[in-house]
Amino acid sequence: MKYIFQTGIIFAITLIGEILAGLLPLPIPGSIYGLILLFLLLLTGALKLKYVEGAGNFFLTILPFLFISNCVSLMDSMELLGNHAIVIVVLTVVSTLVVMVVTGGVAQFFISRRKKAEVKEATEGGAEHE
């Protein structure tokens, strides 16, 4: 029963995102509005993580299965895609590398920032105890 309630909360937020996509004149999908709304609700504490965590973990677990229909549709379109296979492969490899580099750079930035803060805190804390 808990997971049904949690799934209902996630679906309700997704529905609100779809409604926002219909009302706002921006070319942003409703699912993105829903994700942003869910993020903001969790960030502000208006929605506690415990109210959606179980269902969210379940959806992450079954995520690969949700792409099966997309893969089958893609396989049905292989004759159309075959003419552009090299371009698709090159774009996929390049975009994957760009995402990896940017993600790594952002992660390194935040890790070094945290280490600097810890060192600063340790030196300031040590100076106070002397």
Beta strands, then each sheet from edge to edge (+ up, - down):
end
